[in-house]
Structure formats: structure tokens, C-alpha cells
Amino acid sequence: MKLNDLRDNPGARKKRITVGRGIGSGKGKTCGRGVKGQKARTGVSIKGFEGGQMPLSRRLPKRGFKNIFAKEYSAVNLVRLQQAVDAGRLDAQKPITSESLIASGVAAKARDGVRIIGNGELKAKLDLTVAGASKSAIAAIEKAGGKITITAKAEEKA
């Protein structure tokens, strides 16, 4: 292979449409913007504008409440923990933290921490330190002989 043989993949670089170069070009005169009016000009953004009529977003009643302080946890089932231990991605002898769960691919993202959910069965004896866990998950971990430390409650009191 030589340097002069290198090429982009076909279709990797798309050519921009040249506008305003005469009627014969297909994009001349109005340059694909239609004719006259506010939308034919540059710098116009009138999304949601309904010609003076009350916009739909303002006609509909507002409902519900969104708590801006709510924590969003990354959920992990007991089944996924057991599969990771069986596959050798998690070491059952070492303490397992949120960071080790993310590094092993058991949890997708950190978000505000990892929360263990009680779906499935756990046979391995694990020492977990996570942001949260359901009551059934705590019971299953302790039944298997493991230990769980929850860190989120300590943050709330501080």
C-alpha cells in the first residue's frame, strides 16, 4: 500500500449543495427556501408558533410534579450479579463496590450510584458496598451469607 492509494470509503464525505448559482443549478433564485415571508429569511426560529392562535403547549393543562432533587440509580438484578460471578468478571472474595460493578460491565452507568434489585437468586457469598438495595435484595444477600453496606443513607443524613 502506498500513500497515494489511500482513499475515503465511498460516501464518507458528502458534498454540500451549492445554492444561489442560477436557475439551471436546481437550487438558484430562492435557494430551496420557497418564496418570500419570514421563513425565507435567515435567523428565523418559529417552532411552536401557530399564527397567533394559542399554542398547543399552552392550551393543555399542566399536570404532575418533577422532583429536581430526585436521585437516579443504575439498577442491577441479583441474577446479573450471579452471572458475573459465574463468568469470572466479579471476584466473590474481594469487596464489590459500584466502581467494580461498572468496570466489569454489570452496571451500565454510574448515575447517582448503583442499586441492587431482588430479582433472581444469589448463591455466591458477596461483600457489597452500593448506594441502595431493595428489602428482598438485602434478604437474599444475607441468606447467601454475604454482607451489604448501603452508602446513600449516610449521604442523606450529612
C-alpha positions as CSV (number, residue, x, y, z in Angstrom):
1,M,0.0,0.0,0.0
2,K,1.2,3.5,-0.9
3,L,0.2,6.9,0.4
4,N,-1.3,7.8,-3.0
5,D,-3.6,4.7,-2.8
6,L,-5.4,5.9,0.4
7,R,-9.0,6.9,-0.2
8,D,-12.0,7.6,1.9
9,N,-14.7,5.0,1.9
10,P,-17.4,5.7,-0.8
11,G,-20.0,8.0,0.7
12,A,-17.9,9.0,3.7
13,R,-17.7,12.6,2.6
14,K,-20.9,14.2,1.4
15,K,-20.7,17.2,-0.9
16,R,-22.6,20.3,0.2
17,I,-25.3,21.6,-2.1
18,T,-24.2,24.9,-3.7
19,V,-27.1,27.3,-3.6
20,G,-27.8,30.6,-5.3
21,R,-25.9,29.9,-8.6
22,G,-28.5,30.4,-11.2
23,I,-31.8,28.8,-12.2
24,G,-30.1,26.0,-14.1
25,S,-28.4,24.6,-11.0
26,G,-31.7,23.5,-9.5
27,K,-31.0,25.5,-6.3
28,G,-30.9,29.0,-7.7
29,K,-33.1,32.1,-7.1
30,T,-34.9,31.2,-3.8
31,C,-32.2,28.5,-2.9
32,G,-34.8,25.9,-1.9
33,R,-36.5,28.1,0.7
34,G,-39.7,28.6,-1.2
35,V,-40.9,32.2,-1.7
36,K,-40.9,35.3,0.4
37,G,-42.1,35.7,4.0
38,Q,-40.5,35.2,7.4
39,K,-39.3,31.6,6.8
40,A,-37.4,32.6,3.7
41,R,-35.1,34.9,5.8
42,T,-32.1,33.8,7.8
43,G,-32.1,33.5,11.6
44,V,-35.8,32.6,11.9
45,S,-36.9,30.1,14.5
46,I,-40.7,30.0,15.0
47,K,-41.2,26.4,16.1
48,G,-44.4,26.1,18.1
49,F,-45.8,29.3,16.7
50,E,-49.3,28.8,15.4
51,G,-50.0,32.1,13.7
52,G,-51.2,33.9,16.8
53,Q,-53.5,31.1,17.9
54,M,-52.9,29.9,21.5
55,P,-50.1,27.3,21.1
56,L,-51.0,23.7,21.9
57,S,-48.4,23.6,24.7
58,R,-50.2,26.4,26.4
59,R,-53.7,25.1,25.7
60,L,-53.2,21.8,27.5
61,P,-53.4,21.6,31.3
62,K,-50.2,21.2,33.2
63,R,-50.0,18.1,35.4
64,G,-47.8,16.3,37.8
65,F,-44.6,17.2,39.6
66,K,-40.9,16.6,38.7
67,N,-38.6,16.5,41.7
68,I,-35.4,18.1,40.6
69,F,-33.5,16.7,43.6
70,A,-34.6,13.0,42.9
71,K,-31.7,10.5,42.7
72,E,-31.5,8.3,39.6
73,Y,-29.8,5.0,40.4
74,S,-28.4,2.4,38.0
75,A,-30.3,-0.8,38.8
76,V,-28.7,-4.3,39.0
77,N,-30.5,-7.5,39.5
78,L,-29.3,-10.4,41.7
79,V,-29.3,-12.6,38.5
80,R,-26.8,-10.3,36.8
81,L,-24.5,-10.4,39.9
82,Q,-24.6,-14.2,40.0
83,Q,-23.9,-14.4,36.2
84,A,-20.9,-12.1,36.6
85,V,-19.5,-14.2,39.4
86,D,-20.0,-17.4,37.4
87,A,-18.4,-15.9,34.3
88,G,-15.4,-14.7,36.4
89,R,-16.0,-11.0,35.8
90,L,-16.5,-10.4,39.5
91,D,-14.3,-11.8,42.3
92,A,-16.6,-13.1,45.1
93,Q,-13.6,-13.0,47.6
94,K,-13.0,-9.3,47.2
95,P,-15.3,-6.4,48.3
96,I,-17.6,-5.3,45.5
97,T,-18.2,-1.6,45.0
98,S,-20.2,0.5,42.5
99,E,-16.9,1.2,40.6
100,S,-16.1,-2.6,40.3
101,L,-19.7,-3.3,39.0
102,I,-19.3,-0.6,36.3
103,A,-15.8,-1.8,35.4
104,S,-17.0,-5.4,35.0
105,G,-19.9,-4.3,32.8
106,V,-22.6,-5.5,35.3
107,A,-23.9,-1.9,35.7
108,A,-24.1,0.3,32.6
109,K,-23.6,3.8,34.1
110,A,-22.8,5.3,37.5
111,R,-25.6,7.9,37.5
112,D,-26.2,8.7,41.3
113,G,-25.0,5.2,42.3
114,V,-25.9,1.6,41.9
115,R,-29.0,0.0,43.5
116,I,-29.4,-3.8,43.9
117,I,-32.8,-5.2,43.0
118,G,-34.0,-8.6,44.3
119,N,-34.9,-10.3,41.0
120,G,-33.4,-13.7,40.8
121,E,-31.4,-16.0,43.1
122,L,-28.0,-15.4,44.6
123,K,-25.7,-18.4,45.5
124,A,-22.4,-16.5,45.9
125,K,-21.3,-15.0,49.2
126,L,-20.7,-11.3,48.3
127,D,-19.5,-8.3,50.3
128,L,-21.2,-5.3,48.6
129,T,-20.9,-1.6,49.1
130,V,-23.6,0.2,47.0
131,A,-25.8,3.3,47.1
132,G,-29.1,1.3,47.7
133,A,-30.8,-2.0,47.7
134,S,-34.4,-3.3,47.9
135,K,-35.5,-5.2,51.0
136,S,-35.8,-8.5,49.1
137,A,-32.2,-8.0,47.7
138,I,-30.8,-7.4,51.2
139,A,-32.6,-10.5,52.5
140,A,-31.2,-12.6,49.6
141,I,-27.6,-11.4,50.0
142,E,-27.7,-12.1,53.8
143,K,-29.3,-15.5,53.2
144,A,-26.4,-16.4,50.9
145,G,-24.0,-15.5,53.7
146,G,-23.0,-12.1,52.2
147,K,-22.8,-8.6,53.6
148,I,-24.2,-5.4,52.2
149,T,-23.3,-1.8,53.1
150,I,-25.6,1.0,51.8
151,T,-24.0,4.4,51.4
152,A,-26.9,6.6,50.2
153,K,-28.5,6.8,53.6
154,A,-25.2,8.1,55.1
155,E,-25.1,10.9,52.5
156,E,-28.8,12.0,53.2
157,K,-28.1,12.5,56.9
158,A,-24.9,14.5,56.3
